[in-house]
Amino acid sequence: MAMGLVSHADELKQGASLLGIDLSSIQQQQLLDYLTLLNKWNKAYNLTAVRDPAEMVSRHLLDSLSVVSQAELGGARWLDVGSGGGMPGIPLAIMFPERNFTLLDSNGKKTRFLTQVKLELKLANVEVVHSRVEQFIPAQPFTDITSRAFSSLEDFANWTRHLSDSATRWLAMKGIQPDDEVQALPADFQLERCVVLKVPGCQGQRHLLILRRTS
């Protein structure tokens, strides 16, 4: 077990370094503790199809961290829609403790898990919301709205429009570049940029699509 933890720590540290991220010892420990919780709860709660903890480092932690350079350009109030097991919301909350992250999911098992993560990792900047996104009414709009394999871009835009203002950015994490989804965006949304993500240890294509409202 100890060897596994050491290798996970090494893989995380090396992967973060390749992404240009300098993890503090506290951030590294929080990310590893999150991985432990994810692996433990996954058996009962089916949080992710990835069962091998060794794969989880690249497929979940490093994949989430791959958007940090773009997240640095964001604001103070983040929403992670369809957060599921907490990607990318939990890793981003660990990386940006000065910002507030709302993790939203309509699945009660998943929000129970996220609440446990918040408590055990002492993430004071995280709020967990059990709701359908269409029915969620926050106190104020979000500066950044993110999702990872949540829905089509069209649905992502339409379902979260009411949670935004004129300055909001949408960050959609995708696999292959979804040109057909970009074409189907609502008329008041546009693709600001598409960023190719290089995730250490992941073979498949990864893209981050950044959207803005035009009106």
VMD Tcl script that draws the C-alpha trace (Angstrom):
set ca {
  {0.00 0.00 0.00}
  {2.77 2.43 0.93}
  {4.52 1.77 -2.39}
  {1.29 2.58 -4.24}
  {0.95 5.87 -2.40}
  {4.55 6.77 -3.14}
  {4.10 6.04 -6.85}
  {0.86 8.04 -6.95}
  {2.61 10.96 -5.26}
  {5.50 10.76 -7.71}
  {3.19 10.50 -10.72}
  {1.16 13.47 -9.50}
  {4.23 15.59 -8.82}
  {5.90 14.75 -12.13}
  {2.66 15.23 -14.08}
  {1.99 18.58 -12.42}
  {5.54 19.65 -13.21}
  {5.02 18.78 -16.90}
  {1.90 20.97 -16.79}
  {3.98 23.82 -15.37}
  {2.32 23.58 -11.95}
  {4.30 23.81 -8.73}
  {2.23 21.98 -6.11}
  {2.70 22.92 -2.48}
  {3.04 20.02 -0.05}
  {-0.45 20.80 1.27}
  {-1.99 20.81 -2.22}
  {-0.27 17.55 -3.12}
  {-1.54 15.90 0.07}
  {-5.08 17.19 -0.47}
  {-5.11 15.86 -4.04}
  {-3.86 12.45 -2.88}
  {-6.40 12.39 -0.03}
  {-9.11 13.22 -2.58}
  {-7.89 10.31 -4.75}
  {-8.10 7.98 -1.73}
  {-11.68 9.11 -1.01}
  {-12.65 8.76 -4.67}
  {-11.31 5.23 -4.79}
  {-12.96 4.27 -1.50}
  {-16.42 5.68 -2.29}
  {-16.34 4.59 -5.94}
  {-16.95 0.97 -4.97}
  {-20.37 1.78 -3.51}
  {-21.33 5.00 -5.30}
  {-20.14 4.37 -8.86}
  {-18.57 7.84 -9.13}
  {-16.34 7.05 -12.08}
  {-15.86 4.26 -14.62}
  {-12.12 4.37 -13.90}
  {-11.52 1.72 -11.24}
  {-7.74 1.55 -11.12}
  {-6.27 4.13 -8.70}
  {-3.12 4.27 -10.83}
  {-5.21 5.40 -13.80}
  {-7.09 7.91 -11.63}
  {-3.97 10.05 -11.20}
  {-3.78 10.87 -14.91}
  {-7.43 10.46 -15.92}
  {-8.83 12.55 -13.06}
  {-6.22 14.57 -11.16}
  {-3.89 15.55 -14.00}
  {-6.80 15.93 -16.43}
  {-8.40 18.43 -14.04}
  {-5.09 20.21 -13.43}
  {-4.53 20.56 -17.19}
  {-6.94 23.55 -17.20}
  {-5.15 25.43 -14.38}
  {-3.32 27.78 -16.76}
  {-6.67 28.87 -18.24}
  {-8.36 28.87 -14.81}
  {-5.76 31.38 -13.60}
  {-7.38 33.90 -15.95}
  {-10.78 33.43 -14.29}
  {-12.72 35.21 -11.59}
  {-13.71 34.62 -8.00}
  {-16.99 32.64 -8.29}
  {-16.92 29.28 -10.04}
  {-19.64 26.75 -10.81}
  {-18.80 23.14 -11.72}
  {-21.92 21.76 -13.44}
  {-22.64 18.04 -13.29}
  {-19.66 17.79 -10.97}
  {-20.16 14.06 -10.38}
  {-17.09 12.82 -8.56}
  {-15.77 16.39 -8.34}
  {-13.79 16.91 -11.53}
  {-12.52 19.48 -12.23}
  {-14.14 21.34 -9.29}
  {-12.31 19.73 -6.37}
  {-8.79 19.90 -7.85}
  {-9.40 23.52 -8.93}
  {-10.70 24.41 -5.45}
  {-7.49 22.92 -4.01}
  {-5.36 24.93 -6.45}
  {-7.25 28.22 -5.91}
  {-8.18 28.43 -2.21}
  {-8.88 32.17 -2.53}
  {-11.75 31.53 -4.96}
  {-15.22 30.09 -4.29}
  {-16.38 26.91 -6.02}
  {-19.96 25.66 -6.20}
  {-20.19 21.99 -7.16}
  {-23.61 21.11 -8.55}
  {-25.05 17.70 -9.32}
  {-28.58 16.26 -9.49}
  {-27.41 12.85 -8.18}
  {-27.78 12.64 -4.37}
  {-25.11 9.96 -3.96}
  {-22.59 12.13 -5.77}
  {-23.40 15.26 -3.76}
  {-23.09 13.21 -0.53}
  {-19.63 12.17 -1.67}
  {-18.69 15.75 -2.55}
  {-19.89 16.94 0.87}
  {-17.68 14.30 2.51}
  {-14.70 15.47 0.45}
  {-15.36 19.09 1.48}
  {-15.44 18.07 5.16}
  {-12.45 15.71 5.17}
  {-10.22 17.98 3.08}
  {-11.44 21.07 5.00}
  {-12.24 22.94 1.78}
  {-13.85 26.10 3.14}
  {-14.11 27.53 -0.40}
  {-16.42 24.74 -1.65}
  {-20.21 24.69 -1.62}
  {-22.06 21.53 -2.70}
  {-25.51 21.88 -4.27}
  {-27.90 18.99 -4.95}
  {-30.10 20.28 -7.76}
  {-30.88 20.12 -11.44}
  {-28.96 22.95 -13.10}
  {-32.10 24.39 -14.71}
  {-33.72 24.81 -11.28}
  {-30.69 26.27 -9.49}
  {-31.01 29.96 -8.56}
  {-27.80 31.36 -7.02}
  {-27.57 34.59 -5.05}
  {-25.40 36.14 -7.77}
  {-24.03 35.16 -11.19}
  {-20.86 33.13 -11.61}
  {-17.66 34.47 -13.15}
  {-16.75 31.05 -14.59}
  {-18.86 27.96 -15.35}
  {-17.09 24.69 -16.02}
  {-18.06 21.17 -17.02}
  {-16.27 17.95 -17.86}
  {-18.06 15.55 -20.20}
  {-21.36 16.90 -18.90}
  {-23.48 17.48 -22.00}
  {-23.43 18.92 -25.50}
  {-22.20 22.50 -25.74}
  {-25.70 23.57 -26.79}
  {-27.29 22.11 -23.64}
  {-24.43 23.36 -21.46}
  {-25.01 26.91 -22.74}
  {-28.80 26.80 -22.60}
  {-29.03 25.20 -19.14}
  {-26.59 27.65 -17.52}
  {-27.44 30.90 -19.30}
  {-29.49 32.09 -16.28}
  {-26.46 31.66 -14.00}
  {-24.29 34.16 -15.87}
  {-23.77 37.83 -16.60}
  {-22.05 39.62 -19.49}
  {-18.56 38.83 -18.13}
  {-19.02 35.09 -17.49}
  {-16.75 32.52 -19.16}
  {-17.78 28.95 -19.90}
  {-15.05 26.28 -19.84}
  {-16.09 22.96 -21.36}
  {-13.66 20.04 -21.11}
  {-14.02 17.69 -24.07}
  {-12.24 14.81 -25.76}
  {-11.93 15.26 -29.52}
  {-12.64 18.75 -30.83}
  {-16.45 18.83 -31.18}
  {-16.86 20.98 -34.30}
  {-20.47 19.85 -34.78}
  {-21.33 20.98 -31.23}
  {-19.71 24.37 -31.85}
  {-21.88 24.80 -34.96}
  {-24.99 24.04 -32.85}
  {-24.24 26.68 -30.18}
  {-27.15 29.05 -29.39}
  {-27.09 32.30 -31.36}
  {-25.99 34.37 -28.35}
  {-22.92 32.21 -27.63}
  {-19.60 32.09 -29.42}
  {-16.43 30.04 -29.14}
  {-13.73 32.36 -27.81}
  {-10.96 29.81 -28.14}
  {-10.22 26.10 -28.24}
  {-7.20 24.98 -26.21}
  {-5.51 21.65 -26.88}
  {-4.80 20.03 -23.51}
  {-1.76 17.83 -23.06}
  {-2.49 15.55 -20.11}
  {0.52 13.55 -18.85}
  {-0.26 9.83 -18.97}
  {-3.39 10.20 -21.15}
  {-3.33 8.94 -24.73}
  {-6.61 10.35 -26.04}
  {-7.25 13.85 -27.33}
  {-8.35 16.50 -24.82}
  {-9.66 19.98 -25.58}
  {-10.89 22.91 -23.52}
  {-13.52 25.07 -25.23}
  {-13.95 28.57 -23.81}
  {-17.28 30.19 -24.59}
  {-18.68 33.68 -24.12}
  {-22.09 35.23 -24.55}
  {-22.31 37.77 -27.34}
  {-25.27 39.68 -25.91}
}
mol new
graphics top color blue
foreach p $ca { graphics top sphere $p radius 0.5 }
foreach p [lrange $ca 0 end-1] q [lrange $ca 1 end] { graphics top cylinder $p $q radius 0.2 }
display resetview
